[in-house]
């Protein structure tokens, strides 16, 4: 956990999707200032060259922030919701509002569930949303189980 009292310079790139709202919730709970950049994923804005420099996977959410390395301020990019949540708690949660002390049993339990949600629940929900919202023709009576 960072013990610095650095001032955040967080730029949030997101859309109003289940995955896209996780990070603003965490930022609000931590009381951090941030600037939102709306990424309309229906227009593939997340696939544009400028955004791919922030997240090479072309997905939301993503953030940039300023960190100090060897006395020099540099911009860092963080993408994937679990990675962003870990970054935010490591850098900006000294009071453990959303996290637990590093190395504690509770911290490892939280990481277990974070990875479970990110690798299991999230992708399955995303696929279900996609097929039910955007591919309704694949749900014909002939393709439904009895």
Secondary structure by P-SEA (a helix, b strand, c coil): ccccccccbbbbbbccccccaaaaaaaaaabbbbbbbbbcccccccccaaaaaaccccccccbbbbbbcccbbbbbbbccaaaaaaaaaaccccccccccccccaaaaaaaaaaaaaaccaaaaaaaaaaaacccccccccccccc
